Structures are given as C-alpha cells and as structure tokens.
Amino acid sequence: MIRIRDNGLVYYQFENLAAHKGLTHAVFTRLGGVSLPPYDSLNVASVVGDDPEAVQTNRERIYAALNLPPERVVTGYQVHGTRVAAVGASLGGHLLPATDGLITNEPVALFLRFADCVPILLFDPVTRATGALHAGWRGTAAGMAAEGVRHMRQQFGSRPEDLIACIGPSIGPCCYQVGADFVEAMSAAWPGAQPFIQNTPDGPHADLWGMNRQQLLDAGVRQIEVAHLCTACHTDEFFSHRGNGGRTGRFGVILQPTKETTKTRRH
C-alpha cells in the first residue's frame, strides 16, 4: 500500500486502485484528529462513546483532505450483516440503516468504519462502478465478499473477472486467536473456512484475509490486492477492538468514482 501524510492526517491507498484516474479512495489511520483517549485521535464513529463534536470535526477533516462535499458521502449503520445497498446521488449525506455494503456507479463517496473487521473495496474499470464492504467474522462466515460481487454484477453488469478487489488493514492471523465456538460456527457457516484456521501452541488462529480472498476467487474475481496490515499489531496507526481492549474508535475507509469518468451500465 501507499502511505500518504497530509496536514497531520495519515492514510493509505491501494496500488491497484491508485493506478486508475478518476477514482478517489483512502484508508485512514487513527492519526490527525481531535478525539481524546481512548478514541485518539481520528475516530469517525459516533456510537462508541466519543464526543459527537469531535467525531464531526474528524469527519470534516477527512472530507477536506479528499475534497469531498459532505452531501456526496453515503454511509451505513453497520450491524455485521450482509445487506448490500445500491446508492446514488439522491442518498448523498444519508446514513442507511442496517447496511454493511454499499455499491454505486454514480459520483458519490462510499464511507465505512473499521477496527479489526475487514474492509473490502471493489472497482470495475469497465463500468466504473465501485463497492465498499464491511466483513467481520460474521460477515465473512455469511459470504459478504461474494454478496458484494453478486450485487455489482446484478446492479451494474460488472463481470467478476473485470473487478479489482482490495482487502484492507484488519486483524491478521498473527493476532486473531479464536475459540472452539468460533471454529465450530465458522466451519458450519462456510465449509471452506477450515484451511484458514491454524492450530498454534496458544490455540486456533483465524485468517480473515485468506477467507475473504478465497471467497472473492470463488466468485470469479482474479485481481486481488491484500494490504497485509494487522490492526492489532499496529495500534499506533489503527484502531483495534482487540488490540485496544474493546474500548476504542473506528478508522474510516472511503471510495468514490468521479462524475467525469463514470459510465453507464454494460449491456
């Protein structure tokens, strides 16, 4: 990934997405905001106990860094589900209830929040459609990555083989120690999970990066970039629910196609 510092803010970009003009995206860190501990400092979630004014200031800083008008930003209230919503300019500035995935082929910014769960970004360079997905272990077990691909194909005519998929910073297999209940639930929900759960001397560890990558491959996606940045290992830069003991903020991930380069649905 490409690390960028901008007026105190620090964010990352995927190399595969940065290569395409007319596409704005960023995986922000926890650096450069105004929130006080334990939400220090660029927390963008309003439901974790942080000062609402600080959260608003942090979001404004993010929007300013990317030259995004707030009225063009769409987000979802994330519930660890698999609902994917197709959104357009008419929903700019809105928060969609019970939504963990957003897709669009219009010039609106898709905005989600993370602290160990897996960010997945999708981009179709043919139709210029984009998608942003939130996949924790429950979303992974339910096949959120494949759901995003299916909705992109259904709504915009995207072919899986054209899609560029990016798996962002999240808890890695190095730190994601799980219990027997997790192993049982994940294996029952998705039989393909077993190769991504490794036994170690301190117990089983799960590889959510590998699981989501495999689900994308199974859905027909061939261009996949994985950040390989563990949020629990890098709490100096990222919020981590596990690494910070459960009381922490959320970092923001944004993806937006520009008006000048969006195209109509493939026929």
SULFEN-V120585 format. One record per residue. RES is the residue in one letter. PHI is phi in whole degrees, -180 to 180 (* if undefined). D_FIRST is the distance of its C-alpha to the first C-alpha in Angstrom with 1 decimal. Layout:
BEGIN
res->RES phi->PHI d_first->D_FIRST
res->RES phi->PHI d_first->D_FIRST
END
This chain:
BEGIN
res->M phi->* d_first->0.0
res->I phi->-102 d_first->3.8
res->R phi->-96 d_first->6.4
res->I phi->-126 d_first->9.7
res->R phi->-113 d_first->13.2
res->D phi->-142 d_first->16.0
res->N phi->53 d_first->19.5
res->G phi->94 d_first->18.7
res->L phi->-81 d_first->16.1
res->V phi->-126 d_first->12.5
res->Y phi->-143 d_first->9.9
res->Y phi->-117 d_first->6.2
res->Q phi->-129 d_first->5.7
res->F phi->-80 d_first->4.9
res->E phi->-61 d_first->5.8
res->N phi->-67 d_first->9.0
res->L phi->-88 d_first->10.0
res->A phi->-64 d_first->9.5
res->A phi->-74 d_first->11.8
res->H phi->-104 d_first->14.5
res->K phi->-73 d_first->16.9
res->G phi->75 d_first->18.6
res->L phi->-141 d_first->15.8
res->T phi->-106 d_first->14.7
res->H phi->-154 d_first->12.0
res->A phi->-162 d_first->10.5
res->V phi->-109 d_first->9.8
res->F phi->-77 d_first->12.1
res->T phi->-97 d_first->12.9
res->R phi->-92 d_first->16.6
res->L phi->-97 d_first->17.0
res->G phi->103 d_first->19.2
res->G phi->-106 d_first->21.7
res->V phi->-121 d_first->25.4
res->S phi->-69 d_first->25.9
res->L phi->-90 d_first->27.9
res->P phi->-54 d_first->27.4
res->P phi->-88 d_first->26.6
res->Y phi->-102 d_first->24.6
res->D phi->-67 d_first->23.2
res->S phi->-131 d_first->22.0
res->L phi->-102 d_first->19.9
res->N phi->-74 d_first->21.4
res->V phi->-116 d_first->21.6
res->A phi->-103 d_first->23.9
res->S phi->-95 d_first->27.6
res->V phi->-114 d_first->28.9
res->V phi->-106 d_first->28.0
res->G phi->107 d_first->30.7
res->D phi->-77 d_first->29.1
res->D phi->-64 d_first->31.2
res->P phi->-57 d_first->30.9
res->E phi->-67 d_first->31.1
res->A phi->-66 d_first->28.1
res->V phi->-61 d_first->26.1
res->Q phi->-63 d_first->27.2
res->T phi->-62 d_first->26.4
res->N phi->-62 d_first->22.8
res->R phi->-64 d_first->22.4
res->E phi->-62 d_first->24.1
res->R phi->-64 d_first->21.7
res->I phi->-64 d_first->18.7
res->Y phi->-61 d_first->20.7
res->A phi->-65 d_first->21.8
res->A phi->-62 d_first->18.3
res->L phi->-104 d_first->17.5
res->N phi->56 d_first->21.2
res->L phi->-108 d_first->21.9
res->P phi->-67 d_first->25.6
res->P phi->-55 d_first->26.1
res->E phi->-73 d_first->28.5
res->R phi->-106 d_first->25.8
res->V phi->-103 d_first->23.7
res->V phi->-119 d_first->24.5
res->T phi->-137 d_first->23.8
res->G phi->-130 d_first->25.3
res->Y phi->-84 d_first->27.2
res->Q phi->-83 d_first->25.3
res->V phi->-129 d_first->27.7
res->H phi->62 d_first->25.8
res->G phi->-108 d_first->27.4
res->T phi->-129 d_first->26.6
res->R phi->-74 d_first->28.0
res->V phi->-115 d_first->26.0
res->A phi->-111 d_first->27.4
res->A phi->-84 d_first->27.4
res->V phi->-125 d_first->27.4
res->G phi->-137 d_first->28.4
res->A phi->-61 d_first->29.2
res->S phi->-66 d_first->32.3
res->L phi->-101 d_first->30.3
res->G phi->-57 d_first->28.3
res->G phi->84 d_first->28.6
res->H phi->-103 d_first->29.6
res->L phi->-109 d_first->28.6
res->L phi->-89 d_first->29.4
res->P phi->-71 d_first->31.1
res->A phi->45 d_first->30.0
res->T phi->-135 d_first->26.9
res->D phi->-113 d_first->23.6
res->G phi->-144 d_first->22.4
res->L phi->-130 d_first->22.5
res->I phi->-134 d_first->22.6
res->T phi->-160 d_first->23.8
res->N phi->-127 d_first->24.6
res->E phi->-119 d_first->25.6
res->P phi->-78 d_first->24.0
res->V phi->-120 d_first->23.5
res->A phi->-92 d_first->20.4
res->L phi->-94 d_first->19.7
res->F phi->-130 d_first->19.1
res->L phi->-131 d_first->18.8
res->R phi->-127 d_first->18.6
res->F phi->-145 d_first->17.4
res->A phi->-161 d_first->18.1
res->D phi->118 d_first->17.5
res->C phi->-65 d_first->18.0
res->V phi->-92 d_first->15.4
res->P phi->-82 d_first->13.9
res->I phi->-126 d_first->14.0
res->L phi->-109 d_first->13.5
res->L phi->-124 d_first->15.7
res->F phi->-142 d_first->16.3
res->D phi->-105 d_first->19.3
res->P phi->-70 d_first->19.3
res->V phi->-86 d_first->23.1
res->T phi->-90 d_first->24.3
res->R phi->66 d_first->21.5
res->A phi->-79 d_first->21.7
res->T phi->-133 d_first->18.9
res->G phi->-148 d_first->18.7
res->A phi->-131 d_first->17.3
res->L phi->-128 d_first->18.4
res->H phi->-115 d_first->19.0
res->A phi->-129 d_first->19.8
res->G phi->-80 d_first->21.2
res->W phi->-68 d_first->23.4
res->R phi->-68 d_first->26.2
res->G phi->-65 d_first->24.1
res->T phi->-64 d_first->22.7
res->A phi->-60 d_first->26.3
res->A phi->-88 d_first->27.5
res->G phi->81 d_first->25.0
res->M phi->-58 d_first->23.0
res->A phi->-60 d_first->20.4
res->A phi->-67 d_first->23.4
res->E phi->-62 d_first->25.1
res->G phi->-61 d_first->22.3
res->V phi->-63 d_first->22.5
res->R phi->-62 d_first->26.3
res->H phi->-69 d_first->26.5
res->M phi->-62 d_first->24.4
res->R phi->-68 d_first->26.8
res->Q phi->-69 d_first->29.8
res->Q phi->-83 d_first->29.2
res->F phi->-122 d_first->27.7
res->G phi->75 d_first->28.5
res->S phi->-69 d_first->24.9
res->R phi->-91 d_first->25.1
res->P phi->-53 d_first->22.7
res->E phi->-70 d_first->22.2
res->D phi->-87 d_first->20.9
res->L phi->-69 d_first->18.3
res->I phi->-105 d_first->14.6
res->A phi->-114 d_first->13.4
res->C phi->-132 d_first->10.2
res->I phi->-106 d_first->10.7
res->G phi->-92 d_first->9.2
res->P phi->-56 d_first->9.9
res->S phi->-168 d_first->13.6
res->I phi->-67 d_first->16.2
res->G phi->-97 d_first->15.8
res->P phi->-62 d_first->18.8
res->C phi->-64 d_first->19.2
res->C phi->-116 d_first->20.4
res->Y phi->-91 d_first->21.7
res->Q phi->-77 d_first->25.3
res->V phi->-127 d_first->27.5
res->G phi->-104 d_first->31.2
res->A phi->-63 d_first->33.7
res->D phi->-65 d_first->33.8
res->F phi->-63 d_first->30.2
res->V phi->-58 d_first->30.6
res->E phi->-66 d_first->33.7
res->A phi->-67 d_first->32.4
res->M phi->-66 d_first->29.1
res->S phi->-66 d_first->31.0
res->A phi->-71 d_first->33.7
res->A phi->-75 d_first->31.4
res->W phi->-140 d_first->29.3
res->P phi->-58 d_first->30.9
res->G phi->-76 d_first->27.8
res->A phi->-75 d_first->26.3
res->Q phi->-54 d_first->28.3
res->P phi->-63 d_first->26.1
res->F phi->-104 d_first->23.2
res->I phi->-120 d_first->25.5
res->Q phi->-109 d_first->26.2
res->N phi->-80 d_first->29.2
res->T phi->-129 d_first->28.8
res->P phi->-56 d_first->31.5
res->D phi->-99 d_first->30.5
res->G phi->118 d_first->30.4
res->P phi->-67 d_first->28.3
res->H phi->-124 d_first->24.5
res->A phi->-107 d_first->22.7
res->D phi->-109 d_first->19.4
res->L phi->-69 d_first->18.4
res->W phi->-61 d_first->15.2
res->G phi->-65 d_first->17.5
res->M phi->-62 d_first->20.1
res->N phi->-69 d_first->18.1
res->R phi->-62 d_first->16.7
res->Q phi->-65 d_first->20.3
res->Q phi->-65 d_first->21.7
res->L phi->-66 d_first->19.5
res->L phi->-61 d_first->20.7
res->D phi->-63 d_first->24.2
res->A phi->-84 d_first->24.0
res->G phi->102 d_first->23.4
res->V phi->-79 d_first->19.7
res->R phi->-118 d_first->18.5
res->Q phi->-105 d_first->15.0
res->I phi->-130 d_first->12.8
res->E phi->-111 d_first->9.0
res->V phi->-112 d_first->8.8
res->A phi->-67 d_first->6.2
res->H phi->55 d_first->9.1
res->L phi->-114 d_first->9.2
res->C phi->-87 d_first->12.9
res->T phi->-66 d_first->14.3
res->A phi->-72 d_first->17.6
res->C phi->-79 d_first->16.4
res->H phi->-123 d_first->14.7
res->T phi->-70 d_first->17.4
res->D phi->-70 d_first->17.1
res->E phi->-115 d_first->14.1
res->F phi->-127 d_first->14.6
res->F phi->-71 d_first->17.8
res->S phi->-142 d_first->19.0
res->H phi->-59 d_first->22.3
res->R phi->-78 d_first->23.1
res->G phi->-67 d_first->21.7
res->N phi->-103 d_first->23.6
res->G phi->75 d_first->26.7
res->G phi->93 d_first->26.7
res->R phi->-114 d_first->27.2
res->T phi->-161 d_first->24.1
res->G phi->-95 d_first->22.3
res->R phi->-134 d_first->19.7
res->F phi->-96 d_first->16.4
res->G phi->-99 d_first->15.9
res->V phi->-128 d_first->13.8
res->I phi->-131 d_first->15.0
res->L phi->-142 d_first->15.2
res->Q phi->-146 d_first->17.9
res->P phi->-82 d_first->19.4
res->T phi->-91 d_first->21.6
res->K phi->-60 d_first->25.3
res->E phi->-66 d_first->25.7
res->T phi->-116 d_first->23.6
res->T phi->-71 d_first->24.5
res->K phi->-125 d_first->27.0
res->T phi->-82 d_first->29.7
res->R phi->-63 d_first->29.8
res->R phi->-69 d_first->30.2
res->H phi->-113 d_first->33.9
END
